[in-house]
């Protein structure tokens, strides 16, 4: 089963972004102040594609290393390329067009991804696609 990553925006009282697991993958929850409607849609697509390269570790498998996950907000992204994911076994780096996500939201969500990384292992994508590489 292919995992699907959702990105939801909510208004109201401010909350820190968080990740919630569900039956099909997980949902990244953001306050409206931290991600735009366009950003939510683009991240859902990019994160779902990236999820093809990561699988949960088997319960009997020891936890893996914690890998750094970073997000660089850029004003100079190429036209038509709002998000680039440099996904490697030892680190994940997102390069994102400025204005899609706040610095606060980016810092919070990548910290959580890094904290969760020991419970995942990298595998070959089951349905490779040609993505823009760094």
Secondary structure, 3 states (H helix, E strand, C coil): CCCEEEEEEECCCCCCCEEEEECCEEEEEEECCCECHHHHHHHHHHHHHHHCCEEECCCCCCCCCCCEEEEEEECCCCCCCCEEEEEECCEEEEEEECCCECHHHHHHHHHHHHHHHHHEEECCCCCCCCCCCC
